[in-house]
């Protein structure tokens, strides 16, 4: 049996409005109503950008051992991320591994950097107020645990090295590079000084990464990113669907085993456990993508249907 992945939430919001729809669903589905209402009611039409390689692979969702290398294989592409090392300063006896970036916060930082690079046509991305404003718009506050996590993930992004390998390309087609060439360091801030910069003035993206991003950008809806900012699996699913659905010519089945390989992260020994958690994450991703047509089959997996992209072609120029 196949069911709509959004569980009918979008229809309820469109017909009855947010408040009545919230009263009509179980408490655990009210967050789905809120996401659908925010995205459907978005009047700004702001756009985010990611590189196509991240649509088929992704960062780890959970922290790995600091010296662990992350390898993720998707359809015709493999991403390898090697952790960087500290410089041995700051009272350390010797350099140590910092660890690869992971989780939703790292994804949001990368989305900002990629969006700004394409928006400005420059791999040098200004930070300061624009970075604070964007992350604030995404609902990410600067204080407490969120601020500490953002600083940690920024350090991991700045230090790591990556390589995307696409099938059919020469083995040396992508030299070992990184997300950023320089910058991406937080400054300590006195809580009483609201004007102090949290970041260095700018970040310079790695040239190889920037050129690949410039050739293969994938537009995303800013409002959807905001609503999924705390959900790394749902973010990955949304980005994957944004890349896949509008290119389909016919309904396309995706089996559970393939979904577990791409989105499971090695965390699910039993398929039934993955299916349960994936369906929850999928529902959040699909209500954030109103144009998406996705069915869930209990035994087989998903059926992806040709769908409009999350960003209309007339809005493809990044705002």
SVG drawing of the C-alpha trace seen along z (x, -y; Angstrom):
<svg xmlns="http://www.w3.org/2000/svg" viewBox="-11 -48 65 54">
<polyline fill="none" stroke="black" stroke-width="0.4" points="0.0,0.0 1.3,-3.5 0.7,-6.6 1.5,-10.2 4.7,-11.1 3.3,-14.3 0.4,-12.4 -2.2,-14.8 -0.9,-17.7 -0.5,-20.2 -4.1,-19.6 -5.4,-20.3 -3.4,-23.6 -4.6,-24.7 -8.2,-23.9 -8.6,-24.8 -5.6,-27.0 -2.9,-26.5 -4.8,-26.7 -7.7,-24.5 -5.3,-22.0 -3.3,-21.8 -6.5,-21.0 -7.4,-18.2 -4.1,-16.2 -2.4,-14.2 -0.1,-16.2 3.0,-14.6 2.0,-15.9 1.5,-19.6 5.1,-20.4 4.3,-19.2 1.4,-21.6 3.6,-24.4 6.3,-23.6 3.7,-23.4 2.1,-26.7 5.4,-28.6 6.6,-27.4 3.3,-27.8 3.0,-31.3 6.5,-32.4 6.2,-35.7 9.9,-36.5 11.0,-33.9 14.6,-33.9 16.8,-31.2 19.6,-29.0 22.2,-27.1 24.1,-23.9 26.5,-21.9 25.0,-18.9 27.4,-16.5 25.8,-17.2 22.4,-16.2 23.7,-12.7 26.0,-12.3 26.3,-14.3 28.1,-14.9 27.7,-12.5 24.8,-13.1 26.5,-12.2 30.0,-12.9 32.7,-10.5 36.1,-9.7 38.2,-12.8 40.7,-10.9 38.0,-9.1 37.7,-9.6 34.2,-9.9 33.3,-8.2 29.8,-8.5 28.7,-7.0 25.7,-8.1 24.5,-7.7 27.6,-7.8 29.5,-9.9 31.6,-9.4 32.5,-12.0 35.5,-11.5 36.2,-14.0 39.5,-13.8 39.7,-15.5 42.1,-18.4 44.6,-18.9 45.0,-21.8 48.2,-23.9 49.6,-22.8 49.1,-26.3 46.9,-27.2 48.8,-25.2 48.7,-21.9 51.8,-19.7 51.3,-18.7 48.8,-19.0 45.7,-16.9 42.9,-15.8 39.9,-18.2 37.3,-15.8 35.1,-16.1 32.0,-18.4 28.7,-16.8 25.0,-17.4 22.6,-20.2 24.7,-23.1 27.6,-22.2 25.1,-21.9 23.6,-25.3 27.0,-27.0 27.9,-25.4 24.6,-26.4 25.2,-30.0 28.8,-30.0 27.6,-28.3 24.6,-30.6 26.7,-33.8 29.4,-32.6 26.9,-32.1 25.0,-35.2 28.1,-37.4 30.0,-35.5 33.0,-35.5 34.6,-32.7 35.5,-35.3 32.4,-35.4 31.9,-38.3 30.8,-37.4 30.0,-39.7 26.5,-41.1 25.3,-39.2 26.3,-35.9 24.6,-36.8 21.5,-38.0 21.2,-34.9 21.6,-32.4 19.3,-34.5 16.7,-34.2 17.2,-30.5 16.3,-30.5 19.8,-29.9 20.7,-32.1 24.2,-33.2 24.2,-32.3 24.4,-29.2 24.7,-25.7 23.8,-26.8 26.7,-29.3 29.2,-26.8 28.1,-24.2 28.4,-26.7 31.9,-27.6 32.9,-23.9 31.5,-23.1 33.1,-26.1 36.5,-25.0 35.9,-21.5 34.8,-22.8 37.8,-25.1 40.3,-22.3 39.0,-19.4 39.9,-18.2 37.4,-16.7 37.2,-15.0 34.1,-14.3 34.8,-11.5 32.3,-11.1 32.0,-8.0 33.4,-8.5 35.9,-11.1 39.6,-10.6 40.8,-9.6 42.8,-12.8 39.9,-15.0 39.4,-16.5 42.5,-17.3 42.4,-17.0 40.9,-20.2 38.8,-21.7 35.6,-23.6 37.5,-26.8 41.0,-28.1 41.2,-30.6 39.0,-32.3 36.0,-30.8 37.2,-31.4 35.1,-32.7 36.3,-35.5 35.4,-35.5 32.7,-38.1 32.0,-40.1 28.3,-39.6 28.0,-43.3 29.5,-44.3 26.8,-43.8 28.9,-45.2 31.8,-42.8 32.3,-40.5 31.8,-36.8 33.8,-36.0 36.8,-37.0 35.9,-39.5 35.6,-37.0 36.0,-33.4 37.8,-32.3 36.3,-29.1 38.6,-26.5 39.0,-27.3 38.3,-23.7 35.2,-23.5 34.0,-26.9 34.4,-26.1 32.4,-22.8 29.7,-24.7 29.5,-27.4 29.1,-24.8 26.5,-22.7 24.4,-24.8 21.1,-23.4 18.5,-26.1 16.7,-25.5 13.9,-27.4 15.2,-29.5 12.0,-29.1 12.3,-25.3 15.9,-25.4 14.8,-27.5 12.1,-25.0 14.5,-22.1 17.5,-23.8 17.5,-21.4 17.0,-18.2 20.0,-17.0 18.4,-13.9 15.3,-15.9 17.7,-18.5 19.5,-15.8 16.2,-14.3 14.9,-17.7 18.1,-18.6 18.1,-15.2 14.4,-15.6 15.1,-19.1 17.8,-17.7 16.0,-14.5 12.3,-15.1 12.2,-17.8 14.5,-15.8 12.3,-12.7 10.4,-11.7 8.3,-8.9 7.5,-7.5 10.7,-6.1 10.8,-3.5 13.6,-3.6 14.0,-0.6 14.4,-0.7 17.8,0.9 19.1,-1.9 17.5,-4.6 19.2,-3.0 22.6,-3.1 22.2,-6.8 20.6,-8.1 21.1,-5.6 24.7,-6.5 25.5,-3.0 23.3,-3.5 20.6,-1.0 21.4,2.7 17.7,3.6 15.8,2.3 12.6,1.9 14.2,-0.6 15.5,-2.6 12.1,-2.6 10.4,-3.9 12.9,-6.8 13.2,-7.6 9.5,-8.0 9.4,-10.6 12.3,-12.6 10.8,-12.2 7.5,-13.7 9.2,-16.9 11.2,-17.2 8.2,-16.7 5.9,-19.2 8.8,-21.7 8.7,-21.1 5.1,-21.7 5.6,-20.7 7.0,-17.3 5.1,-14.2 6.4,-11.2 4.6,-8.0 5.7,-5.6 5.2,-1.8 5.4,0.2 7.3,3.1 9.0,1.7 10.2,-1.8 9.4,-5.1 7.9,-6.1 9.2,-9.4 7.0,-11.2 8.0,-14.0 7.5,-17.3 8.1,-21.0 11.4,-22.2 11.2,-23.9 12.3,-27.2 10.4,-28.3 12.6,-28.8 11.8,-32.5 13.3,-32.8 16.5,-30.8 18.6,-33.9 19.7,-33.9 18.2,-36.6"/>
</svg>
